[in-house]
Amino acid sequence: ALEIRLAAAEALGQIGVATPEVVRGLAGLLSDADVASRLAAARALDAIGPAAVEATQALAATLVDDDEYVVGAAAKALGRIGKGAAAAAPAVARLLGEFPSSMRPFFATVLGEIGVLDQDSVRALLNAAKGGGDRLRLAVIEAMGRARGGGPEGLAFLAGLLRDRSEQIRRAAVSALRACGSDAAATAAAIVDYLPWA
């Protein structure tokens, strides 16, 4: 019976059928006792993408799973859902402090894919970037750009990076501010000041 459940979940993901019944069935499988079933369900919801929005709450609940692969697959599925998974952003943001530093860029990227961040999620990203290497900082910068700066605190962070030692970081910050559009108007003076550094 287990092998059939796994094959069915994988088939649903590959077929990409996103009826409410399919999404509910896969969401229910996220709480199965079997790790492989939970992983297959999360991967299938990831394959379905934005149409799996109804599974957001179940995927967010799965972020506390004992298996890190299940957690990663659930987070990835939330990123693929995008803005419809905004309610799950705080749960993903908590993972920035709970997982090893090697996983933090992945979770920052997921937050960027969700693209709508509450202030606690923005602060979690900014705190992660403070002690992180360039890979993590680049993922945070991209996430902030996708979230249109994440509000005044995020925009100030991006503007501050225009004076970073790393050219790659400075370029990424300019790109993120550009992606913020008119939301970044308050940072115009910092961008002008950046010109001598370019």
C-alpha positions, 0 to 999 in steps of 0.5 A: 500500500505504501509503494502505491501511495508513493507512486500515486503522489509522484504521478500527480506531481508529474501530471501536474493536475491541480484540482482541489481534490488532488491538492487536498489529498496531497496536503493530507499526505504531508502528515503521513507517518511515513517520511517517504510519503511526506516527501513525495507529497511535498515534491508533488505540491512543488511540481503543481506550483501556484495552483497548490495554494490551498496546501499552504497551511499544511506545507507551513505546518510541515516546516517543523518535520523531523526530516530535513529533506521533507522540510526542504521540499515543503519550503521549496513548494511554498516558494513555487506557490509564490505570493499565495503562500505569504501567510507561511513567510514567518514559518520559513523565516524562522528556519533561517535561525534553526538550520545550519548556515549552509541552508540559509541561502536556500531559505532566503531564496524561498522567502524571495520567491514568496515575495510578500514579507511581513516585518518579522520575516524581513528582520529575520532576513536582515539578521541572517545577512549580518553574520553571513557570507557573500552567498547568503547576503546575495540571497537576502539581497535578491529576496529583498528585491523581489519583496520590493525592499520589504519596507523601510528597514529593508530598503535602508539595508539595501542602500547601506550595501551600496558602500560594501567592499564587494563589487558583487554585493554593490551590484546586487544591491543596485539591482534589488533597489531597481526591482523595488521601483518607486518603493525605493524612492527614498534611497535615491540619494544613496544611489546617487552617492553610489555612482563614484563607487561603481 
